[in-house]
Amino acid sequence: MSWTLNSAVAPPGPYPERLKEIVSLREHRAAVAAVSAWPGYAPTPLRTVGRLASRLGVAEVRVKDESSRFGLASFKALGGAYGVLRAGEDGAPQVVTCASDGNHGRAVAWGARMFGRRAVVYLPSHVTESRAEAIRSLGARVVRVEGEYDEAVARAARDAEASGWTVVSDTSYEGYDEVPRLVMQGYTVMVQEAVEQIGGAPPTHVFVQGGVGGLAAAVVGHLWESFGAERPVAVVVEPATSDGLYQSALAGRPAASRGSLETIMAGLSCREVSPLAWEVVSAGVHAFATVADHGVAPMMRAAAGGELGDMFEGGESGVAGLLGLVEAARRPERREAVGLDSRSRVLVFNTEGATDPELYRRIVDRGFREPSRLSESRSPTLPSDVSSPNRETLP
Ligand SMILES: Cc1ncc(COP(=O)(O)O)c(C=O)c1O
């Protein structure tokens, strides 16, 4: 694990006015009013993983479990569909478009279907065909882009410009930040649900996985405005090969990932961070960490098998925050740096369930059933270390 403390983090105090332009309780209320009226809306469960908490020597670990969100199996449904809704308020064009690692595209496609619009979704090469198919099944057109997530972002922007479509992106870029702001506000619906489910005192710590940083900004911004000086200590967790937020923390400004972007945590794979999200993240996050792929599969199996406490379906990107917590808690100097101790009440987000069901089953089943048959049928596109269970990553 790489680990760095954020020397620029704001001291305890109220949420800065300037950040309310990006994530705010006022805008959150509008998002709740809209999202809670959608068919099938229900708060997702908050799990308690007591066995893990005692192994880590903390008071409590709660997992906000997004694996059932709107039947799309990820929290992204909240942001992408809310972006489609709000971007369509002023009689905007009929076609919405975006780039995606899979989940955002599915959310935009679902939102477009719900609000009577058409969606075109650009997918970089690493996104599995099963995820592409899930997007098509919602009526969207999928365009494959040779290259990384960021190339898909650029292509969506270019084609939208040429065709007069509306871009509903989860990441901001120069001259484009209104819709990503709304997308982040959509995510805050999940954060508030967790706050209400926890009840009483706020969590002391939150570990949240990072892609472009929109999720982290929503989590940190919402908790900060809600709890002011009592806001939780926040740690952002990224794949070692896709570490744009970590690099940004080192540089003190938005910086690109230095890694290959190849990771089993597909939802977190991107080169650039969202500059808009970075405004909130850079002020509100206390530490940045990266985790290696080999810890993901054992964590998914542990979650599915109830080894951590309550069982849940943790997807590849879903368990990243939990993995970061486990890795951070192993080392006394990191525990001390962020004040993790026997009184800590930690919140993490299982941001996706089985968003690629076939891949999920291959990873999870191998640990429990039919190992020989499953290893024979291993996909050549899977990173090799996923196939070798590494129990060492659990304390
Ligand atoms: C399952 C999952 N978790 C976390 C994230 C990270 O969100 P963000 O890119 O806003 O940092 C994503 C992004 O697509 C995701 O799909």
The ligand as an ORCA input file, in Angstrom:
! r2SCAN-3c Opt
* xyz 0 1
  C     -18.278      0.900     -8.348
  C     -17.597      2.207     -8.320
  N     -17.058      2.635     -7.177
  C     -16.437      3.827     -7.096
  C     -16.319      4.656     -8.196
  C     -15.560      5.934     -8.050
  O     -16.288      7.097     -8.287
  P     -15.555      8.386     -8.834
  O     -15.101      8.095    -10.231
  O     -16.587      9.459     -8.766
  O     -14.380      8.652     -7.947
  C     -16.868      4.241     -9.415
  C     -16.771      5.085    -10.605
  O     -17.240      4.775    -11.675
  C     -17.519      2.989     -9.483
  O     -18.071      2.546    -10.622
*
